[in-house]
Amino acid sequence: MGKHAKPAGSTGKTGTTGKRWTTAPDGGVRARPLPVRSTVRLRRPVDIWHKPALSAVVAMAIPDLTLYALGRLDLILYTSAGSLCALYAHGLPYAARARTLLWVVLGMVASLGIALTAASLVPSAAALVVLASLLAAAHKMACEATRIGPPGNLILTFVAASAFFVPQRVGQVPVHMTLALGTGGLAWLVCMAPGLVRPRGPERIAVARALEAAAGLLRTRADTGDTDGVAHARHATAAAVNAAWHTLFLVPVRTPARSAAGAGLERLLVRAESALGGTAGEAHPEAEAERLREWARELRRGGPLPEVTADGPEPRPGPDEAAPRHPAPGRPGGMRAVRARLAPGSPLLPIGARVAAGCVLAGWASMAVGVGHPYWAVVTAASIYQANTTLSWQRALQRTVGNLLGLLLFSALLPLIHTGPLAMIALALAFQFGAEACITRNYWLGSVCVTPMALLLTEFGAHLPAATLVGDRWTDTVVGAAVGLACCVLVTNRRAADRIESALERVAAAESAAHRLLAAAPAPGPEDARETGWARDRLVGCLVELREAVDVAAGEWWQRALPEERIAHAEQQGHRALAGLVRRHSAPALAA
């Protein structure tokens, strides 16, 4: 196993993986057992879980009921391919959401077309497993490179892997792809519809999260002397503020009203950011924390923008208070950033190799034990691969527990399922809603609803005996999780440590640039404020990336020792420089 030890006699957490390492008296490194209790513990649900849940239910209900009226429920698999695209991009501003959803729909339809064409032309199930596995690896790498967010590659892989094993003729493929494209268009409309009512909703929520994180940082500083707790809260605040700035950068400004609204959100975000520099609420941290939380509640309620009071330092005005900030120059964006993340030497390449190898072996193993349609083993193997081995172990356990309980739930509901198609449609929609309601609390709880929903989708196309259906799914789950986890352990990701080295270099460069700027006297006018903001953006982005790289490498097996002292020093110095930049940007404007 890995060698992520602290200095002798110390223990510590390796990021957010929940795995602890200790140094033995003889100097060797011992790993405690992989986490179990934390793996199944329930968390608070994500604040916007209801948005993808309701969007998916609406996008599925319309075509499902239409097919029921036409007597063609056998086509539900193809319409569901497009409808499930409604689960994506709910955290993005509407302009960016429109583009992202378009790519998701096109990717889904293209994947479905590849799978259906292969199903119609390739007679060998073993070859279909290979093709499905390669497509699953492509889904994983593409979703990681684009950082599209939940549900990631899982929905694309589930639909495509299922389609590889659906009886198909070549002449049917265009019609079925057209159905998926049409329902994908419907999903696009459903996801964009809330913009008619709350066009600034996603940006307001992003800023509200930053305000809440800043309030948590202030309370942690005031209530506890735990340096680890303060460091964790500081990182969470930096990440939330960084995410909020990137959200605002995605919003096009075409009218004075939009510009003014953007400037108002920026002022709130700068106030949240001031907690990182210690300039917010120094005298009364509890009062400042409560004020930030109240502003966050007002943003979420959708009313007028809160007025930023003059209690404490305020952001230095630029040349135009209504003019929005722009992202720091020099960082690649869009397709350039995606290509950079997939370039030779990328840490995503070992992850893609893991997915391909694990899915192939899981599918073949499922066939070897007698499962005729092994796509569920392929999907299970693809679903467990996370950022590192420890997280993949957690996902494998969650998937196994959730699928077992889901199969028991499906079996208990068989009498209701057999009452007719309308009951099946209603249950499928209820399970879709339940999956989104539960999956952010813990993956295993969401899987309890995902499993019967997936079984119902296959029931619409071809009825199988309940015992065979449940038995095959359980076999596929166990085989897929076991083989996938074994491949995750054996196919190592040694590039995870290389990513730390690159992140350390970027932090050092951003910190040096920040110190050079801080060494110069602040100049009146907009130019200094703009340069300070850009330096701050670069530094906080590098610090967030460093912490992500450390968390990934810390949970990876067969890894060389992490440079913990260098990491701790880089983070301490980086956050000190960041605090200086925040104070400089938040200082009152100098008199001319």
Disulfide bonds with the S-S distance in Angstrom:
none
